[in-house]
Amino acid sequence: MSTATGKLCIQLINPNTSLGMTEVMAATARQVAAPGTEIWAVCPEEGAPSIEGHFDEAIAAIGVLQQVKAGRAAGVDGHIIACFGDPGLLAARELAQAPVIGIAEAAMHMATLLATRFSIVTTLPRTLTIARHLLHQYGFERHCAALHAIDLPVLALDDGSGLAQQKVREQCIAAKKSDGSGAIVLGCGGMADLAQELTLELGIPVIDGVSAAVKMVESLAALRLSTSKHGDLDYPIEKPLSGRFAGLNLGGGNV
C-alpha cells in the first residue's frame, strides 16, 4: 500500500476474538504510529476469547494465518501478531510478503536496547512457561532477570474493574525493587495502554510489545526490508489442503 501514496498500512492482528481488547491495542498502536501510518486492526471471527495456554495458541494460530492471508491480499506493509505468545509467528512469516512481527519478540528486542536486564510481567502463572520458551527461542534468556504473574485471566484487563491494572502496577513495582532490572516488559497485549503511565511512575522503561512492533514495522519499511524467502521461511510448499484449510496455502507465493 505504501508505494503509490508514500503511506504505510500495518495490519494489527489480535489472535483472540475480543473486540474490546482489539480496540485497546489499536488505540495504543495509533498513538505511537508515524503520521500517515494506517493501523488496520482485526481479530478472527472464530476461536478463543483469550489466549492463556498452549491449546489456545494452537487454535489462535489458524486465525492468525487467515488474517495474514487477507492482509497480504490487501497489500499491507506489515503484520503484527498482538499476543505475547506470538502464536503462529513463523508460519505467518512463510505466508506473508511483508514483515511479520510478534509483540513478545519486539518487546524483548526493545528491552535489550534500553537495559542490560529486564523483567516480564504477565497474566496467569501458567503462561510463565510460554514466556520462558520464547526467551530461549529468541536468545534473550540471559537478559531476563525474572518473570512475574498477576494471577488474573487476560479478560480481567477488559472487565472495567481496574483490578488487573492495579495488579500489573504492583508487580511492576515489585519487579523493579526485587529484580534489579533496568526495564520491564508487559507480557500481554491487553496491557498495552499501561506502559506510558508506568514508565513515568517507575522511572524506568516499561515496554509494551504493540508499540514496539509498530515502530519495528515502520523501520523495516523505511529500510525496504522484508522477511527472507530463502530457506525455511520461503512460501509454503504447494499442496492440496482440504476442508476449512482449503485455499489457505499460497504455494509458490501466488495470491
MOHUWO-V894032 format. One record per backbone hydrogen bond with DSSP energy under -1.0 kcal/mol. CO is the residue of the C=O (numbers start at 0). NH is the residue of the N-H. If there is no record, write none. Layout:
<<CO | NH> <CO | NH>>
This chain:
<<1 | 5> <7 | 37> <8 | 76> <9 | 39> <10 | 79> <11 | 41> <12 | 81> <17 | 21> <18 | 22> <19 | 23> <20 | 24> <21 | 25> <22 | 26> <23 | 27> <24 | 28> <25 | 29> <26 | 30> <27 | 31> <28 | 32> <33 | 36> <37 | 9> <39 | 11> <41 | 13> <47 | 16> <52 | 56> <53 | 57> <54 | 58> <55 | 59> <56 | 60> <59 | 63> <60 | 64> <61 | 65> <62 | 66> <63 | 67> <64 | 68> <65 | 69> <66 | 70> <67 | 71> <68 | 72> <69 | 73> <70 | 75> <71 | 74> <77 | 10> <78 | 100> <79 | 12> <80 | 82> <80 | 102> <82 | 85> <85 | 88> <87 | 91> <88 | 92> <89 | 93> <90 | 94> <91 | 95> <98 | 78> <100 | 80> <101 | 105> <102 | 106> <103 | 107> <104 | 108> <105 | 109> <106 | 110> <107 | 111> <110 | 113> <110 | 114> <116 | 181> <117 | 144> <118 | 184> <119 | 147> <120 | 186> <121 | 149> <122 | 150> <123 | 126> <124 | 127> <126 | 130> <127 | 131> <128 | 132> <129 | 133> <130 | 134> <131 | 135> <132 | 136> <133 | 137> <134 | 139> <139 | 142> <142 | 117> <145 | 119> <147 | 121> <152 | 155> <153 | 156> <154 | 157> <161 | 165> <162 | 166> <163 | 167> <164 | 168> <165 | 169> <166 | 170> <167 | 171> <168 | 172> <169 | 173> <170 | 174> <171 | 175> <172 | 176> <173 | 177> <174 | 178> <182 | 118> <183 | 206> <184 | 120> <187 | 190> <188 | 191> <190 | 193> <193 | 197> <194 | 198> <195 | 199> <196 | 200> <197 | 201> <198 | 202> <204 | 183> <206 | 185> <207 | 211> <208 | 212> <209 | 213> <210 | 214> <211 | 215> <212 | 216> <213 | 217> <214 | 218> <215 | 219> <216 | 220> <217 | 221> <218 | 222> <219 | 224> <220 | 223> <230 | 233> <238 | 240> <241 | 244> <242 | 245> <244 | 247> <249 | 253>>
